[in-house]
Amino acid sequence: MATIGIIAANTGLFLLTGMGEYGAHDWLILEFDRINPFQWVTSAFMHASWSHLIGNMVFLWCFGLVIEGKLGWQRFSLLYLGLALSDGAIGQIPMFMFSDGQGGALGASGVIFALLAVAVIWAPQNDIHFFYMWSWFYCGTIDIPISVVAILYFAIEFLQVAWTGIQMSTPMLHLLGMSVGIPFAFLMLKHQLVDCEGWVLFSRLGFQTFIASRESDQSEDEPAGKCRVDANLPSLPAAVESHRYRNPNNVESTRPARDPCATAFESFTRAVHANRIDEAIESFARLREHSCVAAVPDAALVAYANQLLKANRHADRLLPLRFLSTRQSKVSNNALLQIALIELRHNDDPHAATKVLAKMKSPLTEQVANARKKLLRAANAQLRELKAGTTESMS
């Protein structure tokens, strides 16, 4: 909501201020002949042309969704405001104090480069889906990790600054924006204002400050900081682990406690792979207790639900199916079908079954549509029987 709202605000202000003809609205851009905190924010919503606006909004959409997904719309809005204020200050104050004060700056790109810096620290392995075209005959799509995008854009801006020299320019403003985002990302991680579920840049690089070695059962050929999870099931990122070790001076020390989500997920995947139902149920309960189920891949939940089906544990099976049904994925409709079937056959609740079937989203495959029709007919038949039984008892 915040990302779309900020895009709408940028577009609205662009239309209201002459679509790039901002001569009468200079007081909204970042002017270098004064220090005006109001302009630190407003300048981040001003743009000089349609191409300037559209280019910035595309990347605001990419990075904004990643960060807002981790923070929620309220905290993301506050972060965006803080980045805008900091980026405006770091651009205006030095130019006012150490230059002749000529010129100005506008656009959201400084804040977007700050968001890029935050995104590469919090979610370096998230992919951005790019469309590419080489002439009219060769085109396609490619997924590129945020870390690669960040390196590419940093290199482009750095090389331009190195070529033109240290002076206020668009590439310099972009680099200043990145420098603003880095401390925000660090501070929010340090104060636990964001949960990156073990995917932060430092743990991905294996730095011991953020991720410790495996416990004593890790084999010597496994890299430090990695969890050994059964290969037949998808794995979640390894998080910080508790590990006691001796340093060269034989002084024992303790690493930070391991993330309970990673511990519960590793136990869950092992139990599912080994078909240990009771252990899998217990591990799944821990995942729910720590609000970690959202990070479990669909394939792992499907495998768990199928094992519960074979064991006739229908009440336990409802839980993973309900999580699957709420996801925007190809398995959500199938999960709803299975929930309706359990409600109908095992819980004798045709009302609940019809409500579940009503939640299914189009388009439906022919097989799923036929299964839905059969379940609806069966549920309606049970409802008629219940209604008839109620009428007879009343009479």
C-alpha positions, 0 to 999 in steps of 0.5 A: 500500500505504501509503495503504490501510495508513494508512486501515486503521490509522485505522479500526482505532484508531477501532473500538478506542477506542470509535468516537468515545467516546474519554473513556478514551483522551484520552492519544491525542488532542492535549491543549493542556495539555502538550507530548507528541510521542507525541500528535503522531502518535496524534492524527492517527489518532483520530476523533470520529465515523463521518462524521469518519472517512469524510470524512477517509479519502476525501480521504486516498485521493485525495491519498495515491494521487497522492503515494505514486505519486510516492514509493513506499510506503516514502518516502510512509510516512515523509513521512506520519509527518513531516507528522503530527509537524509538524502535531501540534507546530504545533498543540500547542506554541503552545496550551500556551505562549500559551493556558490549555491548555484543550481538544484536537484529533484527526483526520487532517484536518491531515495531509490538508490537508498532503498537499493542499498537497504534491499541488498543488505536485507534481501541480496538473493531476492530476484528482480524479473527483467524484460530484455529486447535485442532488436525486434526479434530477440527478447525474453525475460531473466531473473537477476538477484538484487545483489547483482543489480546493486553491484551493476548500478554502483559500478556505473555510477562510480565510474561516471564520478571517477570519469567526471571528478568529484562534483555534484552531479546525478551519479554523485547524488545516486552514490550519496543516496546509497550511502544514506541507505546503508546506515538505516539498514544496519541500525534497523537490523541491530535494533531488531526492527526488521526480520530478514529470516537469515537472508541478510547479506552478511550471513549469505557471505558467511561472516561470523559476526552474523552467522556462526558455524554449525554445531559439532555434528557438521562434517568438515567439508561443509562450509561454516554457517550452512545448515545440512538439510535433506536434499529431497525437500526445499530448505530455508536459509540457515540462521544464526546458530549457538556454538561453543568453540575454543579460540587459539588461546583455549578461551571458551566463548559463546556465539549468538543463539540460533534463530528458532525458525531455522531450528524448527524448519530443519527438524520439520524437513528431517521429520517429513523426509523420514516420514516421522509424523508425530515429530513433524507435527511437533516441529510444525507446531513450533513453526506456528508458535514462532510465526515462521510458517510463511517462510516454508515453501509450498513443496514442504507443506504439500509433502507434509499434508500428503503424509498426514493424509496417508496417516488419516490425521485429518484434523492435523492436515487442516493446518498446512492446507489452510496456510497453502490456501491463503497463498497466491500460488498454483496449489491454493485452489487444490488446498481449498478442495482438500479442506472442503473434502475434510469438512464434508466427509470427516467433520460432517459440516457441509456449511463449512465446505460450501464456504471454503469452495466459494473462496476458490479463485478463477481461472480453474482447470477443468479437473479442479472445476469438475472436482468442485462441482462434485463437492458442491453437489455432495455438500448441497445434498447433505444440507437438504438432508439436514434441513429435511431432518430438522423439519421432521423433528419439529413436526 
